[in-house]
Amino acid sequence: MSDVKGVEVNIMGREFTIACPPEEREGLLNAVNYLDKKMCDIRDSGKIVGAERIAMMAALNLAHELLTTRSGGVDIGGMKGKVARMQSMVDGALAEQNKLF
């Protein structure tokens, strides 16, 4: 079992110490950075005031993103189609460039 250590993080200008195993540190820091950006975006919009309300709105937004992704709200087929079209465009451009040499 790994040793759990305190990781110092900063969310919207406030310092927190969060217990975290070393192997999960990078994931925690990514989550903290994502949450901090969401909260700062909400704060900077000027529509919501107060850290508690900003945190609540960020939590609701993140829950919505998660549930949309889980329920298939992300159009994977559409994304695959776009990637395939972009790949074709790149292949075409490379083929044209190869003709020059």
Secondary structure as UniProt FT lines:
FT   STRAND          5..11
FT   TURN            12..13
FT   STRAND          14..20
FT   HELIX           22..24
FT   HELIX           25..45
FT   HELIX           51..70
FT   TURN            71..72
FT   HELIX           76..100
//
